[in-house]
Amino acid sequence: MASRAVDAPRRTLSGPVVLDGVGLGVEDVVRLADGAARPVPGAEAMKRVEESWDAARRIAATGRVYGRSTGVGANRTEDVPTEAAAGHGLRLLRSHAGAIGEELPERQVRAMLAIRANQLLVGGAGLRPSVITALCEALDSGAYPVVNEFGSVGTGDIAALAQVGLALAGEHPWRGAVAPEAQPLDNNDALALISSNALTLGQSALAVHELRGLIGATQVVAALSLLAVDGSHEPYAAPVHAARPHRGSVDVARRMRELTGAADRPTPPLGRIQDPYGFRCLPQIHGPAHDAADALEDVLTVEINSAGENPLISPEDMTAYHHGGFYLAQLALALDHFRLALTQVARLSTSRLSSLNEPAYTKLRPFLADREPGSSGVMILEYAAAAALGDLRAFSAPASLGHAVLSRGVEEQASFASLAARQTLRACGAYRLVVGCELVAAVRALRLRGTVPEPDLPVGRAFRLAESVLDADPADRPLTGDVAEAARLLDRFADIWRGSTS
């Protein structure tokens, strides 16, 4: 299911992003993917690349180096004669540029190019510096190579990056602007370029950036729902979370108090002793999702700024180290964990939607219907949200349970981090729709009750924003457009949530 933010157009250009192999973050990747910043290779990092390239050629000329003077995979034992070495690189790219499936959107390809350029600037790849210059030129101009969806099992995005390599060599199509000047890639460049998980990392960065904001937006929607049912603020009280101080839950409870203007020690409400889990357990469910996003971003930050190429070229001791540093177990597990936590948050949204349809909580007609006999109101939203949640639940199946034995048994394990990244991106659209259903119901309930949140509070600003977009007619009518508008509003709700944390 497509996600609005993932397919977003380019933003207005802001300041540059320095690629130095050390400090690139998820936010920087998103800016480069959106065309909102131009990349600038760091001078010291380019010196490292020069040293690594020189060392790699000298090492390969005097000894056996995987992929440079030998074949790859199960062909690792086959030597490549010196006279054939120059053409070996192009043959490797041609044979591996076999990714299949749909063409990837520009934004995902640009994220891949940005990350690969930054990884190369770490200095462990040992390929010609002009490749990095060409990647940055493409990011700056808007050119991007055609890259297809499938080809990786989480041990290197070799098919996608081979397509990039062939495009750089002038043998594969580009989209967008004019392509960079063709590069003379040889045996010292090919494997060095494709030995990376840059596509998986780029997709993961785009997904966690979008979903982190959506989880925050969901809390703003939940605050509107809380007001619509006269819910208790006790579950967000500071003493409750000081007594069980999980960081994420403490932060979510504090943010809920900021959104609604509740005191650290709120007065218990009259009437109901306690609310359903959709309200009462919000910090305990949203908190772990934020913690999972933090853990995922930590893994991504390491990977984006690391040299995972096999072999690793070390100019310091003039050695090519053969290793398994490309294997993405950490990322696959972090992505799986994050999606499971995300699904819990979405499921809680459907619980609140059920409460909004219940007269015992809203003091309104069932399903927030108008006064016409037998009106169904927003009844269908429960079904629609449950259907979208079903997709989200399917996307949350752990990809890391996958297994593959490849290349004549030499590569007998796979992380499937690539699948985990695709599933996390696909979760964005389904998640938006689930929470959009809750937002439509919450705003209708507040309108029908005549409840207007305090305008100076974050929740008041959110309500005004929603009122300006969502149709106020309570009559039975199709709600497809309402949910679509609500889903689009979530990005602006995310900005309100971020403001409440400052």
C-alpha positions in Angstrom: 0.0 0.0 0.0 1.5 3.3 -1.0 2.4 5.9 1.6 1.9 9.5 1.0 5.2 10.6 2.6 7.2 7.9 0.9 6.0 9.2 -2.5 6.3 12.9 -1.6 7.6 15.4 -4.1 10.9 17.2 -3.5 11.0 19.9 -0.9 12.6 23.4 -1.0 16.4 23.2 -1.0 17.9 23.9 2.4 21.5 23.7 3.6 24.1 21.2 2.4 24.7 17.8 4.0 28.4 17.0 4.4 29.2 13.3 3.6 32.2 12.3 5.7 31.6 8.7 6.5 31.1 9.6 10.2 28.1 11.8 11.0 25.3 11.0 8.5 22.0 10.6 10.3 18.5 9.3 9.3 17.2 12.9 9.0 20.0 13.7 6.6 19.2 10.7 4.5 15.6 11.8 4.3 16.6 15.4 3.2 18.9 14.0 0.5 16.2 11.6 -0.7 13.7 14.4 -0.9 16.1 16.7 -2.8 15.9 19.1 0.2 19.7 19.3 0.5 22.7 18.9 -1.7 25.5 16.5 -0.7 29.1 17.7 -0.2 31.9 15.2 0.2 34.2 15.9 3.1 37.8 16.8 2.2 39.3 14.5 4.8 37.0 11.7 3.8 38.0 12.0 0.2 41.7 11.7 1.2 40.8 8.4 2.9 39.1 7.2 -0.3 42.3 8.1 -2.3 44.5 6.1 0.2 42.1 3.2 0.1 42.0 3.1 -3.7 45.7 3.2 -4.0 46.1 0.5 -1.3 43.5 -1.8 -2.9 45.2 -1.8 -6.3 48.6 -2.5 -4.8 47.2 -5.4 -2.7 45.3 -6.9 -5.6 48.4 -6.8 -7.8 50.5 -8.8 -5.4 48.0 -11.3 -3.9 44.7 -13.1 -4.1 41.8 -10.7 -3.2 38.2 -11.8 -3.4 36.3 -10.3 -6.2 39.3 -8.4 -7.6 41.7 -11.2 -8.6 39.1 -14.0 -8.1 35.5 -14.8 -8.9 32.8 -14.3 -6.3 30.4 -16.5 -4.3 31.2 -20.2 -5.0 33.6 -19.0 -7.7 35.9 -17.5 -5.1 38.5 -20.2 -5.8 38.8 -19.3 -9.5 41.6 -16.9 -10.2 41.1 -14.1 -12.7 44.2 -13.8 -15.0 45.9 -10.4 -14.9 45.2 -9.9 -18.6 41.5 -10.4 -18.0 41.3 -8.3 -14.8 40.2 -5.1 -16.5 37.1 -6.6 -18.0 36.3 -8.7 -14.9 34.6 -5.8 -13.1 32.2 -5.0 -15.9 31.4 -8.7 -16.3 30.6 -8.9 -12.6 28.3 -5.9 -12.8 26.5 -7.2 -15.9 26.0 -10.6 -14.4 24.7 -9.3 -11.0 22.5 -6.5 -12.3 19.6 -8.8 -12.4 17.2 -7.3 -9.9 13.6 -8.0 -10.8 10.1 -6.6 -10.1 8.8 -3.1 -10.1 11.0 -0.1 -10.6 11.6 1.6 -7.2 10.4 5.2 -6.6 13.0 8.0 -7.0 13.0 8.7 -3.3 14.1 5.2 -2.4 16.8 5.1 -5.0 18.2 8.5 -3.9 18.3 7.4 -0.3 20.4 4.4 -1.5 22.8 6.6 -3.5 23.3 9.0 -0.5 24.0 6.2 1.9 26.4 4.4 -0.5 28.3 7.6 -1.1 28.7 8.1 2.6 29.7 4.5 3.3 32.4 4.7 0.6 33.8 7.8 2.3 34.5 5.7 5.4 37.5 4.5 3.3 37.3 0.7 3.4 36.0 0.0 -0.1 39.1 0.7 -2.1 37.4 2.0 -5.3 38.2 5.0 -7.5 37.2 8.4 -5.9 35.5 9.6 -9.0 32.6 7.2 -8.3 31.7 9.1 -5.2 31.9 12.4 -7.1 29.5 10.9 -9.7 27.0 9.7 -7.0 27.0 13.2 -5.5 26.5 14.8 -8.9 23.5 12.6 -9.5 22.0 13.5 -6.1 22.6 17.1 -6.8 21.1 17.1 -10.3 18.2 14.8 -9.8 19.4 11.9 -12.0 18.8 8.4 -10.6 19.3 5.0 -12.1 16.6 2.5 -12.8 16.6 0.0 -9.9 14.2 -2.9 -9.5 12.7 -4.1 -6.3 13.9 -7.7 -5.7 17.4 -9.1 -5.6 18.6 -9.1 -2.0 18.2 -11.5 1.0 19.9 -9.3 3.5 23.5 -10.2 2.8 24.1 -7.3 0.4 22.0 -5.4 -2.1 24.3 -6.6 -4.8 21.6 -6.7 -7.6 20.4 -3.2 -7.0 23.9 -1.8 -6.6 25.1 -3.6 -9.7 22.4 -1.8 -11.6 23.8 1.4 -10.2 27.3 0.4 -11.2 26.2 -0.4 -14.8 24.4 3.0 -14.9 27.6 4.7 -13.8 29.5 2.8 -16.5 27.0 4.0 -19.1 25.3 0.7 -19.7 22.0 1.1 -17.8 19.3 3.7 -18.0 18.9 6.7 -15.8 15.7 8.7 -14.9 15.3 12.3 -14.1 18.1 14.7 -15.1 21.1 14.2 -17.2 23.3 11.3 -16.0 26.8 11.9 -14.7 29.8 11.2 -17.0 30.4 7.5 -17.5 32.9 5.9 -15.1 35.7 3.5 -16.3 34.9 0.8 -13.7 37.2 -2.3 -13.6 38.0 -5.2 -11.3 39.1 -2.8 -8.5 35.7 -1.0 -8.5 32.9 -3.5 -9.2 32.7 -5.6 -6.0 33.8 -2.6 -4.0 30.7 -0.7 -5.2 28.1 -3.5 -4.8 29.3 -4.9 -1.5 26.8 -2.9 0.6 23.2 -2.9 1.9 22.6 0.7 1.0 19.2 0.1 -0.5 17.9 -1.7 2.5 19.4 1.0 4.8 17.8 3.7 2.7 14.4 2.1 2.8 14.7 1.6 6.5 15.7 5.2 7.1 12.7 6.5 5.2 10.3 4.1 7.0 11.5 4.9 10.5 11.5 8.6 9.9 7.9 8.5 8.6 6.6 6.1 11.2 8.2 7.8 14.2 6.3 10.9 13.3 3.0 8.9 12.7 3.3 7.3 16.2 3.6 10.8 17.6 0.6 12.0 15.6 -1.4 9.0 16.9 -0.9 10.3 20.4 -2.4 13.7 19.4 -5.4 11.8 17.9 -5.6 9.8 21.1 -5.7 13.0 23.1 -8.7 14.2 21.0 -10.4 10.8 21.7 -9.7 11.1 25.4 -11.5 14.5 25.5 -14.4 13.1 23.5 -15.1 10.4 26.1 -14.3 12.5 29.2 -11.4 10.2 29.8 -9.3 10.1 32.9 -5.9 11.7 33.0 -4.8 9.5 35.9 -3.0 7.0 33.6 -0.6 9.8 32.6 0.1 11.1 36.1 3.8 11.5 37.0 3.7 9.4 40.1 2.4 6.4 38.1 5.4 6.5 35.8 7.9 7.4 38.5 6.9 4.1 40.1 7.7 2.1 36.9 10.2 4.3 35.0 10.5 2.8 31.5 11.9 5.7 29.5 9.5 5.5 26.6 6.4 5.3 28.8 7.6 8.1 31.0 8.1 10.3 27.9 4.7 9.4 26.4 2.9 10.2 29.7 4.6 13.5 30.0 3.8 14.4 26.4 0.1 13.4 27.0 0.0 15.9 29.9 1.5 18.6 27.7 -0.9 17.9 24.8 -4.0 18.1 27.1 -2.8 20.6 29.7 -3.2 18.0 32.5 -1.4 18.4 35.8 1.4 16.1 36.9 -1.0 14.9 39.6 -4.5 15.2 38.0 -7.7 15.1 40.0 -9.6 11.8 39.6 -12.7 12.3 37.4 -16.2 11.9 38.6 -18.1 8.8 37.5 -15.9 6.1 35.9 -13.2 4.7 38.0 -11.0 3.7 35.1 -11.1 3.7 31.3 -10.6 0.9 28.7 -7.1 0.0 27.8 -7.2 2.2 24.7 -6.7 5.1 27.0 -5.4 3.6 30.2 -2.5 1.7 28.7 -1.5 4.2 26.1 1.9 5.0 27.7 2.7 1.3 28.2 2.1 0.7 24.4 3.3 3.9 22.8 6.4 4.0 24.9 7.8 0.7 23.6 7.2 1.8 20.1 9.3 5.0 20.6 11.9 2.9 22.3 11.9 0.5 19.3 12.3 3.4 16.9 15.3 4.7 18.9 16.9 1.3 18.8 16.3 1.0 15.1 17.8 4.4 14.4 20.8 3.6 16.5 21.5 0.5 14.3 20.9 2.5 11.2 23.3 5.2 12.3 26.1 2.7 12.8 25.4 1.0 9.4 25.1 4.2 7.4 28.5 5.3 8.7 30.4 2.0 8.5 32.6 0.2 6.0 30.9 -3.1 5.6 32.6 -4.0 2.3 34.0 -7.5 1.8 36.9 -7.5 1.6 37.8 -4.5 3.8 40.8 -2.6 2.5 43.1 -1.5 5.3 45.8 0.9 4.0 47.4 1.0 7.5 48.7 -2.5 7.2 48.2 -3.0 3.5 45.7 -5.9 4.0 42.4 -7.0 2.5 40.4 -8.5 5.3 37.8 -11.1 4.2 34.8 -11.2 6.6 31.0 -11.2 7.1 30.5 -7.6 8.2 27.8 -7.2 5.5 25.4 -9.5 7.3 22.5 -7.4 8.6 21.2 -9.4 11.6 21.1 -6.3 13.9 19.0 -4.4 11.3 16.6 -7.3 10.5 15.9 -7.8 14.2 15.5 -4.1 14.9 13.1 -3.7 12.0 11.0 -6.7 13.1 10.9 -5.5 16.6 9.8 -2.0 15.5 7.0 -3.3 13.3 5.6 -5.5 16.1 5.6 -2.5 18.4 4.0 -0.3 15.7 1.2 -2.9 15.3 0.4 -2.7 19.0 0.0 1.1 18.7 -2.3 0.7 15.7 -4.4 -2.0 17.5 -4.8 0.4 20.4 -6.2 3.0 18.0 -9.0 0.5 16.9 -9.8 0.0 20.6 -10.4 3.7 21.1 -12.5 3.8 17.9 -14.7 1.2 19.5 -15.0 3.4 22.6 -16.0 6.4 20.5 -18.9 4.3 19.0 -20.2 3.4 22.4 -22.8 5.7 24.0 -21.7 4.6 27.5 -18.5 6.7 26.9 -19.6 9.5 24.6 -23.2 10.0 25.9 -24.2 10.2 22.2 -26.1 7.9 19.9 -24.4 4.6 18.9 -21.8 5.0 16.2 -22.0 8.8 16.5 -25.0 8.8 14.3 -27.4 11.6 13.6 -31.1 11.6 14.8 -32.5 9.7 11.9 -33.9 6.3 13.0 -31.5 3.4 12.4 -28.6 5.7 11.2 -25.3 3.9 11.1 -23.0 7.0 11.5 -19.4 5.9 11.5 -20.1 2.2 12.1 -18.2 1.2 9.0 -15.0 2.8 10.2 -14.5 -0.1 12.7 -14.6 -2.5 9.8 -12.4 -0.4 7.6 -9.8 0.1 10.4 -9.8 -3.6 11.2 -9.2 -4.4 7.5 -6.2 -2.0 7.3 -5.0 -3.4 10.6 -5.1 -6.9 9.1 -2.6 -5.7 6.4 -0.4 -4.1 9.0 -0.4 -7.3 11.0 0.7 -9.3 7.9 3.5 -6.8 7.3 4.6 -7.3 10.9 5.5 -11.0 10.4 9.1 -11.3 11.4 11.2 -11.3 8.2 14.3 -12.5 10.2 12.7 -16.0 10.4 13.5 -16.4 6.7 16.2 -18.8 5.5 18.1 -19.4 2.3 21.1 -21.5 1.2 22.7 -19.9 -1.9 25.7 -20.1 -4.2 26.3 -23.8 -4.0 26.0 -23.8 -0.2 28.8 -21.3 0.4 26.3 -18.7 1.6 24.1 -20.8 3.8 22.3 -18.1 5.9 20.4 -14.9 5.2 19.1 -12.1 7.5 16.2 -11.0 5.1 16.7 -7.5 6.4 15.8 -6.4 2.8 12.3 -7.9 3.2 12.0 -6.4 6.7 12.8 -2.9 5.2 10.2 -3.4 2.4 7.6 -4.5 4.9 8.3 -1.6 7.2 7.8 0.8 4.3 4.6 -0.9 3.3 3.3 -0.6 6.8 3.2 3.2 6.5 0.1 3.4 4.4 -2.0 0.8 6.3 -1.0 2.5 9.6 -2.1 5.9 8.4 -5.6 4.6 7.5 -6.1 2.9 10.8 -5.4 6.1 12.7 -7.3 8.2 10.1 -10.4 6.3 11.0 -10.0 7.1 14.7 -9.4 10.8 13.9 -12.6 11.1 11.9 -14.6 9.6 14.8 -12.9 11.6 17.5 -13.6 14.9 15.7 -17.2 14.0 15.0 -17.7 13.0 18.7 -16.3 16.3 19.9 -18.5 18.3 17.4 -21.6 16.4 18.4 -20.9 17.0 22.1 -20.1 20.7 21.5 -16.7 20.1 23.2 -13.9 22.5 22.0 -10.5 21.9 23.4 -8.6 24.9 24.8 -7.3 26.7 21.7 -3.8 27.4 23.2 -3.2 23.7 24.0 -1.6 21.5 21.4 -4.7 19.4 21.3 -6.7 22.6 20.7 -4.5 23.4 17.7 -5.0 19.9 16.4 -8.8 20.2 16.7 -8.9 23.5 14.8 -6.7 22.0 12.0 -9.0 18.9 11.8 -12.2 21.0 11.8 -10.9 23.1 8.9 -10.5 19.9 6.8 -13.1 17.3 7.9 -16.7 17.5 6.8 -19.0 18.4 9.7 -22.1 16.7 8.2 -23.2 13.9 10.6 -25.7 12.4 8.1 -25.1 8.9 6.8 -22.8 9.2 3.8 -19.6 7.6 2.4 -16.6 8.4 4.6 -13.9 7.3 2.2 -12.8 10.9 1.5 -13.0 11.9 5.2 -10.5 9.1 6.2 -8.2 10.0 3.3 -8.1 13.7 4.5 -7.6 12.6 8.1 -4.7 10.3 7.0 -3.0 13.2 5.2 -3.4 15.4 8.3 -1.3 13.1 10.4 2.0 14.6 9.1 0.8 18.0 10.5 -0.3 16.4 13.7 3.2 15.0 13.9 4.5 18.5 13.9 2.2 19.4 16.7 3.4 16.4 18.7 7.0 17.4 18.1 6.2 20.9 19.3 4.8 19.5 22.5 8.1 17.8 23.3 10.2 20.9 23.1 
